[in-house]
Amino acid sequence: MLVGLGLYGLFALTFASFRINNDGRVYFDFLRRFLGEDVQNGYTAQFATAFFNLPFYLAAKAFEAASGVSSAFDTPLTEISITIASTVALVVTLYLGWRILNALELPAGPAVLLLALFGTPLFYYTVFQPAYKHAVDALFLTLMAFLLQQATERSSSRLALALGGALAVLFMIRFANIALVPGVLLALVLVRQWRNAGLVVAAGVVAVVLMFAVPAARGITLEGDNQEVRVALPDFFGRNLERSDYWGVCPQPTGYTLNFWQCMHVKLGLWFDPWAPAKMLFSVERGLFLWTPLTALATLGVVLLLVRRPDRRPFLLGLSAAAALLVGSHIMWADFWTGGYSFSQRFLTSLFPLFLIGTAELIRRWRGAAIGVLSLCALFSVFVAFNHFYGYRGVNERDGLGTILNLYVTGERTPDGLARTIGVHALDRWGLR
């Protein structure tokens, strides 16, 4: 296990993107403003990731003050600290996943953990985009899964309170994670833990209120001045509603009239498309099952485990229902289901524990054959990830898997050319070229 983690660490150090950009800048600026630094845009409504990063950022500042060293790899230490935070989140995620696999009496060796890691989007968002929130999101969903597995084995008020807290943090990482709650409650109801189900809800509500109060006490607003008004989109129910400020939630911009759903789109990004969840899984553009095919096989593994282990069904059904509801919830965020210029389906990165369980079950059933097939899946995802990260001529956020593979069909890019690009990057990182 240590050798496996060491090899991953070498891979991460060689290819990690230490600079903070895009969405990562939002959480980083919030963190800095929370600490009293003069930041122009230090706001966010989904700020729990910044709290996780906080001790790593403070450690970087303390080291800088004590040593006088302010950068490494041509990057400020404070930005590198966020990459370290994501890496720590990953290590703890793997540890919790290992605990879950042992509890389910499934293979839990380094091959299982690393195959699941490199066969899902998680590796990309801890190496190539570590400043995003997906590594921390996966950590807390894995913690939720671990606590839920324990809670279905024995009734415990402490476990219920911890589950509520984990769900609260997940909600404050991504509001869409509210969809996980019914799955957790289902698992507890199936084992007749009605009181503990109530404790989960109560603890979650209290924790969310307390977390919202923290930035408010620092005078930080939870949203910025949204100058973007997407009025060109039609009302998705085809109705024209009367002009209103909708209870003060969405004041009408000068010169425009927004109906209710346009208001919700501007404020919360809500937009309805019943096909969005299917596109998130199966489309060439950003389909999880195509960009990272191990996830499709691992989903089959979870189904097989459900059939084989009726004694574990409350936990497995609860976790599976939570995952399905999370996917389904994106029916309401349809115009941004791709996640922009992202690798695979970044909004489903947090479902790592489900795919880890499915991977372990496949290896338990067909050890050698499963490891071979799953290794090919993981290698394919890593291949696509490098192509996506390094980019190509004319790259844009609407490109999909077909565009990347077509580079090799047309000869615009070759495998040995990609290998040389990777090698040059690796040598540059270590100062060997």
C-alpha positions in Angstrom: 0.0 0.0 0.0 2.8 2.4 0.9 4.5 1.6 -2.5 1.3 2.3 -4.3 0.8 5.6 -2.5 4.4 6.5 -3.1 4.0 5.9 -6.9 0.9 8.0 -6.8 2.7 10.7 -5.0 5.5 10.7 -7.6 2.9 11.0 -10.4 1.2 13.9 -8.6 4.4 15.8 -7.9 5.4 15.4 -11.5 2.2 16.5 -13.1 0.2 18.4 -10.5 -1.1 21.8 -11.5 -0.1 24.0 -8.5 -1.5 27.2 -10.0 -5.0 28.2 -8.9 -7.4 29.1 -11.7 -11.0 29.0 -12.9 -13.5 27.9 -10.2 -10.6 27.2 -7.8 -10.0 31.0 -7.6 -13.5 31.5 -6.1 -12.8 29.3 -3.1 -9.2 30.5 -2.7 -10.4 34.2 -2.7 -13.1 33.4 -0.2 -10.5 31.8 2.1 -8.2 34.8 1.9 -11.0 37.2 2.5 -12.1 35.1 5.5 -8.7 35.6 7.0 -8.9 39.3 6.5 -6.8 39.8 3.4 -7.8 42.4 0.9 -9.5 40.4 -1.9 -11.7 41.9 -4.6 -14.1 38.9 -5.1 -14.0 37.0 -1.8 -17.5 35.5 -1.8 -19.2 32.2 -2.4 -22.3 30.5 -1.3 -20.7 27.0 -1.3 -17.7 27.6 0.9 -17.0 24.4 2.9 -14.0 23.5 0.7 -12.3 26.7 1.8 -12.7 25.7 5.4 -11.0 22.3 4.7 -8.2 24.2 2.9 -7.8 26.7 5.8 -5.2 24.8 8.0 -3.0 24.0 4.9 -3.1 27.7 3.8 -2.2 28.8 7.4 0.7 26.3 7.5 2.0 27.6 4.2 1.9 31.2 5.6 3.6 30.2 8.8 6.4 28.3 6.9 6.9 31.3 4.6 7.2 33.6 7.6 9.6 31.3 9.4 11.8 30.4 6.5 11.6 33.3 4.1 10.8 30.9 1.3 7.7 32.0 -0.5 7.5 29.8 -3.6 8.4 26.4 -5.1 8.0 25.1 -8.6 7.6 28.8 -9.6 4.4 28.9 -7.7 3.5 30.7 -4.4 3.5 28.3 -1.4 0.0 29.5 -0.5 -1.3 28.1 -3.8 0.7 24.9 -3.5 -1.0 24.5 -0.1 -4.3 24.0 -1.8 -2.8 21.2 -3.9 -1.5 19.6 -0.7 -4.9 19.9 0.8 -6.5 18.1 -2.1 -3.9 15.4 -1.9 -4.5 14.9 1.8 -8.2 14.7 1.1 -7.5 12.0 -1.5 -5.4 9.9 1.0 -8.1 10.1 3.6 -10.7 9.2 1.0 -8.6 6.1 0.1 -8.3 5.2 3.8 -12.0 5.4 4.4 -12.7 3.5 1.2 -10.3 0.8 2.4 -12.3 0.7 5.7 -15.6 0.3 3.8 -14.2 -2.5 1.6 -12.9 -4.4 4.7 -16.3 -4.0 6.4 -18.0 -5.4 3.3 -15.5 -8.3 3.1 -14.3 -7.2 -0.3 -10.8 -7.1 -1.8 -9.1 -3.9 -0.4 -5.5 -4.0 -1.7 -3.7 -1.2 -3.4 -4.7 -2.6 -6.9 -8.4 -2.1 -6.1 -7.9 1.4 -4.7 -5.6 2.7 -7.5 -7.7 1.2 -10.2 -10.8 2.9 -8.8 -8.8 6.1 -8.5 -7.4 6.2 -12.0 -10.6 4.8 -13.5 -12.8 7.6 -12.2 -12.5 11.4 -12.6 -11.1 11.7 -9.0 -7.4 11.5 -10.1 -7.9 14.3 -12.6 -9.3 16.7 -9.9 -6.5 15.9 -7.5 -3.7 16.2 -10.0 -4.6 18.4 -12.9 -7.3 20.6 -11.2 -6.6 20.2 -7.5 -7.9 23.7 -6.6 -11.5 22.7 -7.6 -13.7 21.3 -4.8 -14.2 17.8 -6.2 -11.5 16.1 -4.1 -13.0 17.5 -0.9 -16.5 16.6 -2.2 -15.4 13.0 -2.7 -13.8 12.9 0.7 -17.0 13.9 2.5 -19.2 11.6 0.4 -16.8 8.8 1.2 -17.0 9.7 4.9 -20.8 9.8 4.6 -20.7 6.3 3.0 -18.4 5.0 5.8 -20.7 6.4 8.5 -23.8 5.0 6.8 -22.2 1.6 6.5 -21.4 1.6 10.2 -24.9 3.0 11.1 -26.7 0.2 9.3 -24.7 -2.4 11.2 -25.4 -0.9 14.7 -27.7 1.7 16.1 -25.8 4.7 17.4 -26.9 8.3 18.1 -23.3 9.4 17.6 -23.1 7.9 14.2 -26.5 9.6 13.3 -25.2 13.0 14.5 -22.0 12.5 12.5 -24.0 11.5 9.4 -26.0 14.7 9.8 -22.8 16.7 10.1 -21.3 15.1 7.0 -24.4 15.8 5.0 -24.3 19.4 6.1 -20.7 19.8 4.9 -21.6 18.1 1.6 -24.5 20.6 1.2 -22.1 23.5 1.9 -19.7 22.1 -0.7 -22.3 21.7 -3.4 -26.0 22.6 -2.9 -26.9 19.7 -5.3 -25.7 17.3 -2.6 -29.1 17.9 -0.8 -30.2 15.1 -3.1 -28.1 12.6 -1.1 -30.3 13.0 2.0 -33.2 10.7 1.0 -30.8 7.8 0.2 -29.2 8.1 3.6 -32.6 8.1 5.3 -33.8 5.2 3.2 -30.9 3.0 4.5 -31.8 3.9 8.1 -35.5 3.3 7.6 -34.7 -0.1 6.1 -33.0 -1.1 9.4 -35.8 0.5 11.4 -33.7 3.3 12.9 -36.5 5.9 12.8 -35.1 8.0 15.7 -31.6 8.1 14.2 -33.1 9.2 10.9 -34.6 12.1 12.7 -31.3 12.9 14.4 -29.6 12.9 11.0 -32.0 15.6 9.7 -31.9 17.6 12.9 -28.0 17.6 13.1 -27.8 18.5 9.4 -30.1 21.5 9.7 -28.3 22.8 12.8 -24.8 22.3 11.2 -25.9 24.1 8.0 -27.2 27.1 10.0 -24.0 27.3 12.0 -21.8 27.1 8.9 -23.8 29.9 7.2 -23.3 32.0 10.4 -19.5 31.8 10.3 -18.9 33.9 7.1 -21.8 36.2 8.1 -20.0 36.9 11.4 -16.9 38.0 9.3 -19.1 40.3 7.2 -18.7 38.2 4.0 -21.7 38.2 1.6 -22.6 34.9 0.2 -22.9 36.1 -3.4 -21.4 38.8 -5.5 -22.9 41.4 -7.8 -24.3 39.2 -10.6 -24.1 41.4 -13.7 -24.9 38.5 -16.0 -28.6 38.4 -16.9 -29.5 35.4 -19.1 -32.7 36.8 -20.4 -32.4 35.3 -23.9 -33.5 31.9 -22.6 -37.3 31.2 -22.8 -39.4 30.2 -19.9 -39.0 26.4 -19.9 -42.6 25.9 -19.1 -43.6 28.2 -22.0 -45.5 30.6 -19.7 -45.3 34.3 -19.5 -45.5 35.4 -15.9 -46.1 38.9 -14.7 -43.2 41.1 -13.9 -42.2 40.8 -10.2 -39.2 40.9 -8.0 -40.2 37.5 -6.6 -40.2 38.3 -2.9 -37.0 40.3 -3.2 -35.0 37.2 -4.4 -34.5 38.5 -7.9 -34.9 42.3 -8.4 -35.6 43.0 -12.1 -32.7 44.5 -14.0 -33.2 47.8 -15.7 -34.7 47.4 -19.2 -35.5 43.7 -18.7 -38.5 41.6 -17.5 -37.7 38.2 -16.1 -40.3 35.6 -15.4 -40.0 33.3 -12.4 -37.9 30.6 -14.0 -35.6 33.1 -15.6 -35.1 34.6 -12.2 -34.2 31.2 -10.7 -31.8 30.7 -13.6 -30.0 33.9 -13.0 -29.8 33.5 -9.2 -29.3 29.7 -8.8 -28.5 28.4 -12.3 -31.7 26.4 -12.3 -32.9 25.2 -15.7 -35.0 22.1 -16.6 -34.0 19.4 -19.0 -35.2 15.8 -18.4 -32.4 14.4 -20.6 -29.5 16.0 -18.7 -28.8 13.1 -16.4 -28.7 10.6 -19.3 -26.2 13.0 -21.1 -24.1 13.2 -18.0 -23.6 9.4 -18.2 -23.7 8.4 -21.8 -22.9 11.4 -24.1 -19.7 11.7 -26.0 -19.4 15.3 -24.9 -18.9 14.7 -21.2 -20.4 11.2 -20.5 -19.0 9.6 -17.3 -19.4 6.1 -18.6 -17.5 6.9 -21.9 -14.7 9.1 -20.6 -14.1 6.9 -17.6 -15.6 3.5 -18.6 -14.5 1.8 -15.4 -17.4 3.6 -13.7 -19.9 1.8 -16.0 -18.4 -1.6 -15.1 -18.2 -0.7 -11.4 -21.9 0.2 -11.4 -22.6 -3.3 -12.7 -20.4 -4.6 -9.8 -22.6 -2.8 -7.3 -25.7 -4.4 -8.8 -24.1 -7.8 -8.5 -23.1 -7.2 -4.9 -26.7 -6.2 -4.1 -27.9 -9.5 -5.4 -25.2 -11.5 -3.7 -25.3 -9.9 -0.2 -28.9 -9.4 1.0 -27.5 -8.7 4.5 -25.8 -5.5 3.1 -28.7 -4.3 1.1 -29.9 -1.5 3.4 -26.5 0.2 3.0 -26.0 -0.6 -0.6 -29.6 0.5 -1.5 -29.2 3.7 0.5 -25.9 4.6 -1.1 -27.1 3.6 -4.6 -30.3 5.7 -4.2 -28.3 8.7 -3.0 -26.1 8.4 -6.1 -29.0 8.0 -8.4 -30.8 11.0 -6.9 -27.6 13.1 -7.2 -27.4 12.3 -10.9 -31.1 12.9 -11.3 -30.9 16.3 -9.5 -29.1 17.7 -12.5 -32.3 17.7 -14.4 -32.6 21.2 -12.8 -29.1 22.4 -13.8 -29.4 21.3 -17.4 -27.8 24.2 -19.2 -24.5 23.6 -17.4 -24.6 19.8 -17.1 -21.2 19.6 -18.9 -19.4 21.6 -16.1 -17.8 23.7 -18.8 -14.3 22.7 -20.0 -14.1 19.6 -17.7 -12.7 16.1 -17.8 -15.4 13.4 -17.9 -18.3 14.3 -15.6 -16.8 16.4 -12.8 -20.1 16.9 -11.0 -20.2 13.1 -10.3 -16.6 12.8 -9.1 -17.8 12.5 -5.5 -19.5 9.1 -6.3 -16.0 7.5 -5.9 -17.0 5.2 -3.0 -19.8 3.6 -5.0 -17.4 2.9 -7.9 -14.8 1.7 -5.5 -17.2 -0.9 -4.1 -18.2 -2.0 -7.5 -14.6 -2.3 -8.6 -13.8 -4.5 -5.6 -16.8 -6.8 -6.3 -15.7 -7.3 -9.9 -12.2 -8.2 -8.8 -13.5 -10.6 -6.1 -15.6 -12.4 -8.8 -13.1 -12.5 -11.7 -9.8 -11.5 -10.3 -7.3 -11.7 -13.1 -9.7 -11.0 -15.9 -11.3 -8.1 -14.0 -7.9 -6.5 -13.2 -6.9 -6.8 -16.8 -10.1 -5.2 -18.2 -10.3 -2.5 -15.4 -6.6 -1.7 -16.0 -7.3 -1.0 -19.7 -10.2 1.2 -18.6 -8.0 3.2 -16.2 -5.2 3.5 -18.8 -7.7 4.8 -21.4 -9.0 7.5 -18.9 -5.4 8.6 -18.1 -4.7 8.8 -21.8 -7.8 11.0 -22.4 -6.9 13.1 -19.3 -3.4 14.0 -20.6 -4.9 14.9 -24.0 -7.6 17.0 -22.4 -5.1 18.7 -20.0 -2.5 19.6 -22.6 -5.1 20.6 -25.1 -4.9 20.8 -28.9 -5.4 23.2 -31.8 -8.9 24.8 -31.7 -9.8 23.3 -28.3 -13.0 24.6 -26.7 -15.4 23.6 -24.0 -17.9 22.1 -26.5 -15.4 19.4 -27.7 -16.0 15.9 -26.5 -14.4 12.5 -26.4 -14.9 12.1 -30.2 -12.8 15.2 -30.9 -9.9 13.9 -28.8 -9.9 10.4 -30.4 -10.2 12.0 -33.9 -6.9 13.7 -33.4 -5.3 10.2 -33.7 -7.4 9.1 -36.6 -6.4 12.2 -38.7 -2.8 12.0 -37.6 -2.8 15.4 -36.1 -1.5 13.8 -32.9 0.3 10.5 -32.4 0.8 8.3 -29.3 4.6 8.9 -29.5 4.0 12.7 -29.8 1.9 12.6 -26.7 4.5 10.6 -24.9 7.2 13.2 -25.8 4.9 16.0 -24.6 4.4 14.2 -21.3 8.2 13.5 -21.0 9.1 17.1 -21.6 6.7 18.3 -19.0 8.0 15.7 -16.5 11.6 16.8 -17.1 10.7 20.4 -16.8 9.0 19.9 -13.5 12.1 18.3 -12.0 14.5 20.7 -13.6 16.2 18.1 -15.8 15.8 19.8 -19.1 
